[in-house]
Amino acid sequence: MRPDILALGWLAASALSALPALAEGTLQGRIVTFRVLAYDDPALLLFDGVGRTVRAGPGVEFGLEMEGGQNGLDVVPVVVNIGDDRIEMSYQHVAPGVFATATFNGYELRFDTECALFSAAEIDKGATTLPLDDTALRSERGSLFVNVAGHPYGRTTRIAIDLDVTDCPMS
């Protein structure tokens, strides 16, 4: 093999190894869509929010604002930060209120994957100020649903969810 081709091959391999690896078993680097939903019957949505899609990485992924009412409901502004195996939500920019009561009123975080991304999800009760327990969480394949229906919120409200993230391949 010619030395100049060998050197180019070595440079290309070095450049690729210098790129940050997207580790499996993490939420970082994954494409995720976040939306607000409310329903008593899943086939008849009371509120179907505008989904926003990003690639999870350092810092805040979502800062949702009000979207305009549907059936008397609207988005309560929320900030969402996705870590390696944790999702945190805060409401520092809202006046106190109560999330509307429905069978489900909350969030869907849908990660772009074909497999079951979470083997477990639980509320970090030490960091969560809402009186939520793990029954407020539901996961399906690559989606996590968080039900906040009927709970009070305000500027100091926080939700922290710890996840056991599987080694699902990145999309």
N, C-alpha and C positions, 0 to 999 in steps of 0.2 A: 504494500500500500504506500502511496506517496506520502511523505512527511507532512505536506501542507494539508492534505485531506485528513490525516490522523489528528493534526492539531485542531482543525475545525471541528471534528467530531468530539474531541475533548472539551473544547470551548462550549459547544452546544450542550453537552452533558453537564458541565459545570453550571451553565446558566439555568438549566432546568432544575438542578438540585438546589439552587439558591432561591427559587420561588417558594413562597410559603405553602406548605402542604395543607390540604383540606382534610383534616383528620376525620375519620369515621367515628361514630360514637359521640358526636357533638352536634349542636345546632348551628354553630358558626359556619359560615359559607353556604348554608342551605337557602334556597329560595322559599319564601314564606308569604302567604297572603293572609291578611288580617281583616276581619269584618265583624260588624255588630249584627246580631240577629235577635228577634223576639217572636215568640209564638206560644199559643196554647195547643195548636195542632201543627206539627211540622209541615203538613201539606198546605197550610193556610198561614203564611207569614204575616205577622202584624208589623214587623219592621225588617227590612232586608237592606243592610247598609252597603255602601260602596266599598268593594274590596280594594285594598291597596297591597301591592306586591313589591317586595324588596329582597335583597340578599342579606341575610343576617351577618352582622359583623360588629366591630367595636362601636360603642355608643348606642344612642337611641335609634330604634328601627321605625317606630310609629309615633306620631303625635296627632291623634285624631281630634278633629273639631266637629262642631254640630254640622249636620248635613242637610237639614231641612226635614220637617216632620212627615211622618207616615202614620196614619191612624192615631194621631195625637202623641206619637213617640218620636224621640230624636236621640242622637248620640250624646252621651255625657262625655265631654272631652277627657281623653286619657292619653298618657304617655306610656309606651311599651318599650322595654329594653330586654333583648334576648341574649343570654349568655351561653356558655358551653352546654350547660344542663339545667338552666334556670330561666324562668320568665318572670319579670317584675313589671307591675303596673302601678301607676300613681296618678293622682287627680289633683295636683297642686294648683291648677288653674281654674278650679270650679267653685261656685258657691255651694254650700251644703244643700243636700236634697236626698231623695230616696229613689233608688232604681225602681222602675215600674214593675208591678207584679204580673207575672205570666208563668206558664209552665217552664219556659226557658226565656231568659232575657240576659244576654251576655255576649260572649266573644267566641269566634272560631279563628284559630290559628291553623292554617292549612299549609303544611310543608310539602313541597313538590317531591314526592317519593312514591314508589310502588309497593313499599313494604310497611309493616307495623313499626313505626319509628320509636314508640315509647313502650317500654315493658312495665313502667309504673309512673304514676304522677301523684304528687301529694302537696297539700298546702303547707308552707312553712309557717306554722302558727306563731312563732316568735317574731316573724317579720311582717305578718299580715294583720292589718287592723280591722278588717271586716270579719264578722263572725261566721266565716266559711269553714266547712270541713271538706273532706275528700269527696263527699257525695256531690259537691258542686262541680267536680271535674268528670269529664268523660273523654275517652280517646277512641278514635277509629282510624286505623291504618296510620296515615301521616297527619291526622287532624287532632287538635286538642280543643275541647269546648269548655268554657268557664261560665257557670251560671251565677249571676249576681242578683237575680230577681228579688225585689222586696227589701234589699238591704240599704241602710243609710250610707251616704258618702259625703266627703268634704275634702278640704285641702290637705289634710293629714292622712287620708285614706291610702293604704298600700295593700297590694296583693303580691305575694311571692310564691311561686310554684317550682318545686324541685322535681326534676324528671330523670328517670333512668332511660337514657338514650341508647338505642341499639346500634349495631354496626351496619345499619341500612346504607346501601351505596348512595353516594351523592348523585344528584340528577345532573 
